[in-house]
């Protein structure tokens, strides 16, 4: 099964000394695939209305997370952390090697109208993508993620339950790793920098295979 | 039989006096000194975003447990008590109905956990704006909160600051 292809790397407590005894040590839970998995084809649109497909992921590393714009807590928290992770990586590598952050909005009825503003509040380079439900579901499958929309309440409000992990897509457009909360900035950046180094961090680099 | 009545009545009288005294003592300490919300903030969001969150540390300095059962804000159509959690890798947000603030304890509402969900902003909020929120306790008391609107990434490495919040 696919699961057997994973091995777990937990990067813990890299800068624990900074924190007081009572505070939790900063962490990231990173899982690297033994064999990067190609992402199946999908057709979505980015926040400017331009097509965004599995091919769009090629050429650089990407960090993809599923979420929805009516999510006030977990999604913004993760996006804000990824912004800081990207800034931290910016101190370690050239700008063209930095990963692009892609927010896969799984609630298109509500997300289309404000997707651009939502993602760009965190960083102007962040990309929001959404589309038809069947295409979103195809993309989710490729990122080994899920999203479940709850039944609307009497007021018509509903929530969306979704994977908390961030999919790390390599420059060949393949699922290379997943990172899970907490996304503490330094260990997350360290995990990603290490992964990029191992796999070769240029668009054509794939020395690990 | 009859002779028991009087002492019982006396006991009742003494008992009610004692209860009355307790209420009287409690009433003398203003609610604001027994319950407060510290470091309340609302992450800034673009005007097109119709749900916001509010975070704070609720402090109960009294010797009795209290429960926040609802909240409201003049700046929002509705406020709900929510909790986010990650179970088996899936992020979920649910309406928790009430938040317990145990006697002499502090409860942190912070990113990725308990928070107030602010629904339907009535005005566009800019950073440094103040948002008034009222927490209603099951006891009938209320806690007035003034939350500041600020960006998530400002301050001292805000991605980490939740670690410092008292639990």
Interface residues (C-beta under 8 A of the other chain):
Chain A: X19 X20 X23 X24 X26 X69 X70 X71 X72 X73 X74 X76 X77 X80 X81 X83 X84 X113 X114 X117 X118 X120 X121 X122 X146 X157 X159 X161 X162 X163 X164 X165 X180 X181 X182 X183 X184 X185
Chain B: X43 X44 X45 X46 X47 X48 X49 X50 X51 X52 X53 X82 X84 X86 X89 X90 X91 X92 X93 X94 X111 X112 X115 X117 X118 X119 X152 X153 X157 X158 X159 X160 X163 X164
